[in-house]
């Protein structure tokens, strides 16, 4: 990549783009702006190659404190842009050589962006997570039942096996409840996306994470969706539900752009 700067891509919108708040700045503290082309608009910022060149960026990605701050800045720009209109959020670290390459992207992928923007019209992403205490689904203590004639070693093994079977059965019961919750919420959504459970150490929760899903909900049904979440938590008191949003539709854009682009 030549020159002193590159163009960091945050999101794509239709027409003249979303209304951006004055003073909005991006991952490098740069002013965020709009590049237009092919009846689309890209929300971008110019970032210095001294920090965001291919090798420099790769090194930064190993620095967790830098990475956390940059990811927050990236998402903050997308969130502010989404408040001003529909946007297709792009993955973190989507960097192009210059604005001309951005315009070429808009032309080459106009049909893809138009399709996603049509899907997002009048819809917003909401997240639902479900947590459970494993003990809430344990029905008894089969591990305490052993034959009087068993040796201590045999009794211990029998208890361990029984406890393991009960834990597996308990998780199955919890998963069935979570599936019922998901089915009910999916009926109110245009699309759904399932994500793997978050690492308990990083997300700071105890027990089981049974759901980590996203729902693309028509704006006209947003209140109905929130009410459904509250009702389902009452219906399944052993499960704690966490509703978050509205979010830019990260889970439903299908964008494959990431990394340095020539």
Buried (B, 14 or more C-beta within 10 A) or exposed (E): BEEEBBBBBBBBBBEEBBEBEEEBEBBBEBEBBBBBBBEBBBBBBBBEBEBBBEEEBEEBEEEEEBBEEBEEBBBBBBBBBBBBBBBBBBBBBBBBBBBEBBBBBBEEBBEBBBEBBEBBEEBBBBBBBBBBBBEBBBEEEBBEEBEEEEEEEEBEEBBEEBBEEBBEBBBEBBBEBBEBBBEBBEEBBBBBBEEEBEEEEEEEBEBBBBBBBBBBBBEEBBEEBBEBBEEBBEEBEEBBBBBEBBBBBBBBBEBEBEEBBE
